[in-house]
Amino acid sequence: MKYKLKDIALVQMGLSFRSRIEPDADGNMVVIQMRDLTEDNKLDHSNLTTININDINERHLVQYKDLIFRSRGRTTTAAIIDQEPGQAVVAAPLFLIRATSEKVLPEYLYWFINLSSSQAFLHSRATGTMMIMIGKSALDALEIPLPNLETQEQIVALADLLNKEQRLMRDLAEQKEKLVKAIQMRLATESEKP
């Protein structure tokens, strides 16, 4: 059975800051911005900006396994919060996506949103020509097939294995390139000797 994302998850725009985000070393929370998301759809926790916000609505606080969606730019994928974020909020134009149904795993949503077919659907509803923008209505309308939780777990496990294999293959290719270049350099310098 298929469900629209809005029926199984909360989709909300990140906080809109009226001016430039001002870091505060003594602040009470961190803010997640577009630059904090890596190419492989992870959150880089190392350089999050600490800020001070008073009277924040609880629904704006990021939770473990929430998804952060890039709504603008060339890359419009989701990242998953894979460790406890502490006191954190998301800055606009990012979207916060939180599974609200017990029928869906957040990791499954993460996998499905990042599929090329889902990306094609979202891009077909994007606005803008120079800067692609995906609105809340496009995310809300994304139809997601929901197999049982056990099948979702299997899909997520397979996706994780594929990602690990791809990382290993990239690492292997890099090591092979270094080795070949070292051999080439050695051959080039040995041929200079009489």
C-alpha positions in Angstrom: 0.0 0.0 0.0 1.2 3.5 -0.8 1.0 6.5 1.5 1.8 10.1 0.9 4.7 11.4 3.0 2.4 13.9 4.8 0.3 10.9 6.1 3.2 9.1 7.7 5.6 12.0 8.6 5.8 15.5 9.8 7.4 17.8 7.2 8.3 21.3 8.3 10.5 24.1 7.1 13.5 24.8 9.3 13.7 28.0 11.4 13.9 31.2 9.4 16.5 33.5 10.9 15.7 37.2 10.1 19.4 38.0 9.9 22.8 36.3 9.7 23.2 33.5 12.2 25.4 34.8 14.9 27.6 32.2 16.7 27.5 32.3 20.5 30.1 30.0 22.2 27.9 30.1 25.4 24.7 29.4 23.4 22.1 26.9 24.5 21.9 24.9 21.2 23.4 24.2 17.8 21.9 25.1 14.4 22.1 22.7 11.5 22.7 24.5 8.2 23.0 23.3 4.6 26.9 23.4 4.8 26.7 20.8 7.7 25.4 18.0 5.4 28.0 15.9 3.6 28.0 14.6 0.1 27.1 11.1 1.4 24.0 12.4 3.2 25.4 12.5 6.7 25.4 15.3 9.3 28.9 16.6 10.0 28.7 17.2 13.8 32.2 18.6 14.0 31.5 22.2 13.0 27.9 22.9 14.0 27.3 26.5 15.0 26.4 27.2 18.6 23.7 29.8 19.0 21.5 31.2 21.7 17.7 30.9 21.3 15.1 31.6 23.9 11.5 30.4 23.8 11.9 27.7 21.1 8.9 25.6 20.4 9.5 21.9 21.2 8.5 20.8 17.7 11.4 22.7 16.2 14.0 20.6 18.2 15.8 18.0 16.2 15.5 14.4 17.4 17.5 11.2 16.8 16.5 9.6 13.4 14.9 12.8 12.1 15.6 13.5 8.4 17.1 16.8 7.2 16.1 17.5 3.6 18.0 19.9 1.3 15.2 21.9 -0.5 17.4 24.0 -2.7 20.3 23.6 -5.0 21.7 20.9 -7.2 21.5 18.3 -4.4 18.1 17.7 -3.0 18.5 14.7 -0.9 17.9 13.8 2.8 20.4 13.2 5.6 19.5 11.2 8.7 20.4 12.2 12.2 22.4 9.1 13.2 23.4 10.1 16.7 21.7 12.0 19.5 21.8 15.7 18.4 21.4 17.3 21.8 19.7 20.7 21.7 19.6 21.4 18.0 17.4 23.2 15.4 17.4 23.2 11.6 17.8 26.4 9.7 15.7 27.2 6.6 15.8 26.4 3.7 16.3 22.9 5.1 13.2 20.8 5.9 12.8 18.6 9.0 11.1 15.3 8.3 10.0 13.2 11.3 8.3 9.8 10.9 5.0 10.0 12.8 3.6 6.5 11.9 4.6 3.3 13.5 4.2 1.7 10.0 7.5 3.3 8.8 11.1 3.2 9.8 13.0 6.6 9.5 15.8 4.7 7.8 13.4 3.4 5.2 12.1 7.0 4.6 15.7 8.1 4.2 16.4 5.4 1.7 13.2 6.0 -0.3 13.5 9.8 -0.5 17.1 9.5 -1.8 16.1 7.0 -4.5 16.5 8.3 -8.1 12.8 7.7 -8.8 11.8 9.8 -5.7 14.3 12.5 -6.7 12.9 12.6 -10.2 9.3 13.0 -8.8 10.5 15.9 -6.5 12.4 17.6 -9.3 9.3 17.3 -11.6 7.5 19.5 -9.0 10.4 21.8 -8.3 10.3 25.5 -9.0 13.0 27.9 -10.2 15.3 27.7 -13.1 18.7 28.9 -11.9 18.2 27.6 -8.3 16.0 24.5 -8.0 13.6 24.7 -5.0 11.5 21.9 -3.7 8.5 23.0 -1.7 6.7 21.4 1.2 3.8 20.5 -1.1 6.1 18.4 -3.3 7.5 16.5 -0.3 4.0 16.0 1.2 2.8 14.5 -2.1 5.6 12.0 -2.5 4.0 8.5 -2.5 5.8 5.9 -0.6 5.1 2.1 -0.7 5.1 0.7 2.8 5.9 -3.0 3.1 5.8 -4.5 6.6 8.5 -3.4 9.1 10.6 -6.6 8.7 10.8 -6.0 4.9 11.7 -2.3 5.5 14.5 -3.5 7.8 15.8 -5.8 5.0 15.7 -3.0 2.4 17.6 -0.7 4.8 20.2 -3.5 5.5 20.7 -4.1 1.8 21.1 -0.3 1.2 23.7 -0.1 4.0 25.7 -3.1 2.5 25.6 -1.4 -0.9 26.9 1.9 0.6 29.7 0.1 2.4 30.7 -1.8 -0.7 30.7 1.5 -2.7 32.9 3.2 -0.1 35.3 0.2 -0.1 35.5 0.3 -3.9 36.3 4.0 -3.9 38.9 3.5 -1.2 40.4 0.6 -3.2 40.5 2.6 -6.4 42.3 5.5 -4.5 44.8 3.1 -3.0 45.4 1.5 -6.4 45.9 4.9 -8.0 48.5 5.8 -5.4 50.3 2.5 -5.8 50.4 2.9 -9.6 51.7 6.5 -9.4 54.4 5.4 -6.9 55.5 2.6 -9.3 55.5 5.0 -12.2 57.6 7.5 -10.3 60.0 4.9 -9.2 60.4 3.6 -12.8 60.8 7.2 -14.1 63.6 8.0 -11.5 65.4 4.7 -11.9 65.6 5.1 -15.7 67.6 8.3 -15.1 70.4 6.4 -13.4 73.4 5.3 -15.7 
